[in-house]
Structure formats: C-alpha cells, structure tokens
Amino acid sequence: MELAPTSRESQPQVPAGGLGGGSGLPRPGRLGPGQRLRKTLRHGDLIWTLVIMAMAVLILATMAGIGWSMWQGSAASRMKFGLSFIAPVTEAFWDPVNDRFTAWPLITGTLTTALVAIVLATPVSVFIAIFLAELCPNRLRAPLGFTVEMLAAVPSVVFGLWGIFVFLPTVVVPVGRLLGSTLGQFIPLFQGPIPASGMSRLGAGLILTIMIIPTVSAVSRDVFTAIPRTQREAALALGATRWETISQILLPYGLSGILGAVILGLGRALGETMAVTMVIGNNPVESSGSLLKPGATMASAIANEFAEAVSQQHTSALIELGLVLFGMTLLLNIAARFLVWRVSRRFATGAQS
Amino acid sequence: MIGLTAFFTVFALIPLVWIILYVTKQGLAGLNVSFFTRLPAALGQLNGGVLNAIEGTILVTLVAILISVPVGMLAAFYAARSPNTPLGIAVRFGTDVLSGVPSIVIGLFGYALIVKPQGHYSALAGGVAISIIMVPTIIRTSEEMLKLVPGTLREASLGLGAPEWKTALQIMLPAAISGVITGIILAIARGVGETAPLLFTVLGNDRFEIGQIVRSGVQGRQSVGQIGSGVLSQPTDTLTLLMYRYSQQPYPERVQQAWTMAFVVMLFVLLANVTARLVVYWQQRRMGKL
C-alpha cells in the first residue's frame, strides 16, 4: 500500500512488514507481548515507558533490598547462634557484654502482646463492622466510620505518651491488680504483682488492642458490605430476624474475609514499635511469661538498643531480630491478601441468584 | 442487637476522644512563642523551644516527599496502564508487602543503605526511610484514581495522536488530580507521625538549626551545593523523635514539651486526614450531582 506524501513531517510511519510488529505473521486484533512492547516503543514513548518501568522495578528492588540487607547484616549472628537463636529456652540470655543472645523471650513477648490484642480486638471490631455495615442509621454511618478510622491516624508515639502517663496508671494498674489477685493465684499467666508504673505485657497488649481495632473493623466492614444483597433478602424473605440474618447467614459467609482482616491486624500488632516500647518495660530476659510482668518485644529491643550497640555481634543479633520480623510480617501479609482475594472471588462467582 | 453493637462502636471511640482531649489539655499549657522559635535550653532554664525538631521534621518530610511522590506516581502510572503484566502484578504485590513491613525494619534498612556507607547519621537517611513508608500509600491511591478516569478519555487522546507520556501527564493526571493529592496528603500525615525509622537514621540533634548552617556556610564562602549537602548530612531531630526522647526523661519541663509536641503533631495529622477526606466527600458530591 502506498501513501501519497502530503508533507515530509506528517508522513506516517507504516512499518514495512505491515502492522502488528513486523515479526512473524501479522495478525489482526491481538498483539503478542513482545510485539506490544515494540509497538509502544516505536511511537517515541521509549523514555516514558522505560522510566515508569524503572520506577516499578525500584519498588520491587526496595522490597528485595530490605530482605537482603536484613539477611546480610545478620550473618555474624546467624553463624554464631544458628537456629538456637530463636529456639525455645528455659534460661534466657540477652547479654551484650558477653555477646550471648537468645531471642526466645522476645519472640514470646511479641507473640503474647499481639495475641492479647487480637483476642480482645476481634470481637469488638466485628461488632463495630456489623454495626456500621448493617445496623447503623444511614445518616450516622459516614461520621462514625470516619471517626473510627481517625483512631488509626494517631501517631504511635502519641499513643505511647498517653499510655505511659494516662492509660497505664488509670486502667492497666487496676486491671492488673485485679487479675493478679484473682486469677493470678493459680494461673501463671496472670501471676505476680504488676509494677506500680503499670509497665507490663498486659499494658502493651491493651494499647495494641486499641491500635488495631480500626484496621480489623475497616476490613471486616468491607467484607460485610461486599456480601451480595440477595443473601440478606433471601434470609429475610424466609422469615429470619435481623440478628438471625447477621449471625447465621452473613457471619459464616464472610468468615474467611474476617479471618483475613484479623491476620492483617495481627501483622500490624507484630510490627508496632513505639507505643509498645514505651509501655512494655524493657526486660528482654523475663521468662515467667506472665502478662503482668515487664517484658520486651523484638521491635522494642531493636528500638531500645540499636543506636547504642557497639559490638558487631550485638548489632548483628538485633538485625537478625529484624529479619525474623520481616519474615513474619511478609508471610502474614501474603496469607491475608490470599484470604481476602479468595473471599472476593467467591462473592463474584457465588452471586448468581 | 443494635444496642450491643452500637455500644461497642462508642466504646472504641472512647480512647480516641480521651487521647485528643488529654493531649490538647496538656499540650496547650506549653504552647508559646519560644516553643516554636528557640532551640532546647539547658535544664532549669526557661524559654527553651523545639526549633531543631520543627526544622528537622520539615526537612525530613520534604526529602521524603521529593523521593516518594515522583517514584510512587510513576509506578502507579505503570500499574494502572499494565495491570495484568507480570511486572504490574509484582508491583502491586510489592506495594502490599512494603506497606506491611514494620517501620523499625525500614529504619534498619535505611541504616544499612545510607548511614553505614556514609559513616554518619543524616536527614537524607531519614528522608529515604520515611519515603519508603510513604510510597505504598501514594501508589495505591494514585492507581485507584487513575483507574477511575474513563477509558474513553485516554483513548480519545491517543486517537488524536498524542504520545503516551503526554496523555498520561496532561490528560489523565489532571483528571485524577484531586484523588492523587488526597493520597499524597494522607501519606504525608503518615510520614510525619513516624518515629521508629528515624531512631537510627537521623539519631537526634539538640543543636540542629538550618539558619545557622546556612549562615556559617555563606560566611565560609561555600557553594550552594556544599551548604545543601551540609544541611542534609547532619544528624537531625524530628518532633516525633524528640517527643519520644523527652518522654523517657524524668524532668517535668521535658515531659511538658513532649506533650506540646504531641499536640502539634496530632493536630497536624488529624487536620490532614480530615482535609483529605473532605476533599473526597466534596468531589463525590459534585460527581453525584452531575
């Protein structure tokens, strides 16, 4: 096909091999991946495409870089301690002077405080999600939902400040004393008098509860909103009350989505640093496991000690803590996204009615 | 049932109201002019301020914005344009992962990446760490906003012969701009409130004062580049970091300043969040009325 040239500048570039990239048979319609790239580049968008691809690759490189630098930095500690670093021990060490470290009390501290937060925050968050998604009067929905999300906007260090001077003395100490005097007599988990300052794993767990409620309730609310209306209508048409609809139809339907929300909240609770560091009391070898005693988490140990760590082993041990944290939250995030994705697929395919 | 669930909702709001009221009450007491204009004074002396932290916060946040906004928006352009390519899927996955990494681990990464090779703590390292925290928010909101732009707009532009970059920057970006700016404001609010990544990237500096660095640089006949790198390569302080340090000290005047800093930071963060959501709300109302 020949085009009559109108002027030099406006002569369109018709590739010699015909449209479709020129390599292989020209197929009308769909372009193969390599042909699409070549077509893009031919139109002079080389720089733009390369730049945005480079930025995308940069994101991936950052993620990989974090994992890699944690791996590298912890080499000395991994070589010296191997798996015994994270293994359960009865006698714990966290000894920068003699370079002996066991991370087990820190791991249990992290898991305990996070677990307390999850156990307390999940029911509250699910109730909030039910209220905002189903039962709330329409006019109040936006303001109330917004206010719950504002809780997530408060900086962690402000939570910590309020925690030390207000929440611990006013709430945690009385609750701790009550638990210690009643359950603490026969359950080791609640044993021992709580310090007068209130600094304890319980305090950290309670503050974490407050901090993850917005996350878990927001995702749960999205799950409930995504359940197809037909489910509700079918239940109501069969004579179910509002509560029966919620508890017997909606909750089971959205259960895996709520599980995803809980896992996301757990991930946040595991990685939370400042508020926990300020209220947990910093005792990295406290081995009784009691909630009422001061302890430490992996994040709080890093925050407290890294700037002053002198020996190579100490620094390396702290970076290994960072490696464990990174691995944990990575796995949790993958699991949570997978669950939420599975729920959304189920709603998309299951809405045929 | 309404009663029970409504009760829990209000119950969850109690800590928020409590924190806001308490921080405001405590913080207002220490709010005065010298708080904003002076460096920390020695213990026992009156009229100290937190100018080092205020300037440091602005500096670190600026560096973080300059890094994260271009990178985030360009990556969002790629993800919005090619969502189903391997790289597009990987970018979305990487963004999710980055948003879940604990902020202290990001601080460790900033230390390993910049502080250790350079040999000193700096605002640059802090800015890089905060930018890693800001990027996922910016990518997510920008990508959502770009996807909301009608496909016909993009196709019309390309059909008229505009190259891809012009379509993106001059057609699609202005169409999505209010959402993108909302995302940037939310990311800034989050970045300003972060402490853990700054613990060992900027370290803290009671004597940090940009005006002084610039003045001595000018007197010493340094070039703009040298003065600039001088400002960026010192240990710095931020409001959140100084607040944390002061909260650990047993001196009432330090603790009072911590409360006032908490008030300033919380006010900024809450105002930014409210503004961002108001913008979205007004936008939706305008759209709804069309």
Boltz contact constraints between the chains, C-beta under 6 A:
constraints:
  - contact:
      token1: [A, 44]
      token2: [B, 163]
      max_distance: 6.0
  - contact:
      token1: [A, 45]
      token2: [B, 163]
      max_distance: 6.0
  - contact:
      token1: [A, 45]
      token2: [B, 164]
      max_distance: 6.0
  - contact:
      token1: [A, 45]
      token2: [B, 165]
      max_distance: 6.0
  - contact:
      token1: [A, 48]
      token2: [B, 164]
      max_distance: 6.0
  - contact:
      token1: [A, 48]
      token2: [B, 165]
      max_distance: 6.0
  - contact:
      token1: [A, 52]
      token2: [B, 74]
      max_distance: 6.0
  - contact:
      token1: [A, 52]
      token2: [B, 77]
      max_distance: 6.0
  - contact:
      token1: [A, 52]
      token2: [B, 78]
      max_distance: 6.0
  - contact:
      token1: [A, 55]
      token2: [B, 71]
      max_distance: 6.0
  - contact:
      token1: [A, 55]
      token2: [B, 74]
      max_distance: 6.0
  - contact:
      token1: [A, 55]
      token2: [B, 75]
      max_distance: 6.0
  - contact:
      token1: [A, 56]
      token2: [B, 75]
      max_distance: 6.0
  - contact:
      token1: [A, 56]
      token2: [B, 78]
      max_distance: 6.0
  - contact:
      token1: [A, 56]
      token2: [B, 87]
      max_distance: 6.0
  - contact:
      token1: [A, 56]
      token2: [B, 91]
      max_distance: 6.0
  - contact:
      token1: [A, 59]
      token2: [B, 75]
      max_distance: 6.0
  - contact:
      token1: [A, 59]
      token2: [B, 91]
      max_distance: 6.0
  - contact:
      token1: [A, 59]
      token2: [B, 94]
      max_distance: 6.0
  - contact:
      token1: [A, 60]
      token2: [B, 90]
      max_distance: 6.0
  - contact:
      token1: [A, 60]
      token2: [B, 94]
      max_distance: 6.0
  - contact:
      token1: [A, 63]
      token2: [B, 94]
      max_distance: 6.0
  - contact:
      token1: [A, 63]
      token2: [B, 97]
      max_distance: 6.0
  - contact:
      token1: [A, 63]
      token2: [B, 98]
      max_distance: 6.0
  - contact:
      token1: [A, 66]
      token2: [B, 109]
      max_distance: 6.0
  - contact:
      token1: [A, 69]
      token2: [B, 109]
      max_distance: 6.0
  - contact:
      token1: [A, 69]
      token2: [B, 112]
      max_distance: 6.0
  - contact:
      token1: [A, 73]
      token2: [B, 112]
      max_distance: 6.0
  - contact:
      token1: [A, 124]
      token2: [B, 8]
      max_distance: 6.0
  - contact:
      token1: [A, 127]
      token2: [B, 5]
      max_distance: 6.0
  - contact:
      token1: [A, 127]
      token2: [B, 8]
      max_distance: 6.0
  - contact:
      token1: [A, 128]
      token2: [B, 8]
      max_distance: 6.0
  - contact:
      token1: [A, 128]
      token2: [B, 9]
      max_distance: 6.0
  - contact:
      token1: [A, 128]
      token2: [B, 12]
      max_distance: 6.0
  - contact:
      token1: [A, 130]
      token2: [B, 5]
      max_distance: 6.0
  - contact:
      token1: [A, 131]
      token2: [B, 5]
      max_distance: 6.0
  - contact:
      token1: [A, 131]
      token2: [B, 6]
      max_distance: 6.0
  - contact:
      token1: [A, 131]
      token2: [B, 9]
      max_distance: 6.0
  - contact:
      token1: [A, 135]
      token2: [B, 2]
      max_distance: 6.0
  - contact:
      token1: [A, 135]
      token2: [B, 5]
      max_distance: 6.0
  - contact:
      token1: [A, 147]
      token2: [B, 13]
      max_distance: 6.0
  - contact:
      token1: [A, 151]
      token2: [B, 16]
      max_distance: 6.0
  - contact:
      token1: [A, 153]
      token2: [B, 269]
      max_distance: 6.0
  - contact:
      token1: [A, 153]
      token2: [B, 273]
      max_distance: 6.0
  - contact:
      token1: [A, 155]
      token2: [B, 193]
      max_distance: 6.0
  - contact:
      token1: [A, 155]
      token2: [B, 265]
      max_distance: 6.0
  - contact:
      token1: [A, 157]
      token2: [B, 195]
      max_distance: 6.0
  - contact:
      token1: [A, 157]
      token2: [B, 240]
      max_distance: 6.0
  - contact:
      token1: [A, 157]
      token2: [B, 243]
      max_distance: 6.0
  - contact:
      token1: [A, 157]
      token2: [B, 244]
      max_distance: 6.0
  - contact:
      token1: [A, 158]
      token2: [B, 262]
      max_distance: 6.0
  - contact:
      token1: [A, 158]
      token2: [B, 266]
      max_distance: 6.0
  - contact:
      token1: [A, 161]
      token2: [B, 247]
      max_distance: 6.0
  - contact:
      token1: [A, 161]
      token2: [B, 262]
      max_distance: 6.0
  - contact:
      token1: [A, 162]
      token2: [B, 19]
      max_distance: 6.0
  - contact:
      token1: [A, 166]
      token2: [B, 22]
      max_distance: 6.0
  - contact:
      token1: [A, 210]
      token2: [B, 15]
      max_distance: 6.0
  - contact:
      token1: [A, 213]
      token2: [B, 12]
      max_distance: 6.0
  - contact:
      token1: [A, 243]
      token2: [B, 1]
      max_distance: 6.0
  - contact:
      token1: [A, 267]
      token2: [B, 100]
      max_distance: 6.0
  - contact:
      token1: [A, 271]
      token2: [B, 102]
      max_distance: 6.0
  - contact:
      token1: [A, 273]
      token2: [B, 104]
      max_distance: 6.0
  - contact:
      token1: [A, 273]
      token2: [B, 196]
      max_distance: 6.0
  - contact:
      token1: [A, 274]
      token2: [B, 195]
      max_distance: 6.0
  - contact:
      token1: [A, 274]
      token2: [B, 196]
      max_distance: 6.0
  - contact:
      token1: [A, 299]
      token2: [B, 102]
      max_distance: 6.0
  - contact:
      token1: [A, 299]
      token2: [B, 104]
      max_distance: 6.0
  - contact:
      token1: [A, 302]
      token2: [B, 104]
      max_distance: 6.0
  - contact:
      token1: [A, 303]
      token2: [B, 104]
      max_distance: 6.0
  - contact:
      token1: [A, 303]
      token2: [B, 199]
      max_distance: 6.0
  - contact:
      token1: [A, 306]
      token2: [B, 200]
      max_distance: 6.0
  - contact:
      token1: [A, 307]
      token2: [B, 200]
      max_distance: 6.0
  - contact:
      token1: [A, 322]
      token2: [B, 105]
      max_distance: 6.0
  - contact:
      token1: [A, 322]
      token2: [B, 108]
      max_distance: 6.0
  - contact:
      token1: [A, 325]
      token2: [B, 102]
      max_distance: 6.0
  - contact:
      token1: [A, 325]
      token2: [B, 105]
      max_distance: 6.0
  - contact:
      token1: [A, 326]
      token2: [B, 105]
      max_distance: 6.0
  - contact:
      token1: [A, 329]
      token2: [B, 100]
      max_distance: 6.0
  - contact:
      token1: [A, 333]
      token2: [B, 97]
      max_distance: 6.0
  - contact:
      token1: [A, 333]
      token2: [B, 100]
      max_distance: 6.0
  - contact:
      token1: [A, 337]
      token2: [B, 96]
      max_distance: 6.0
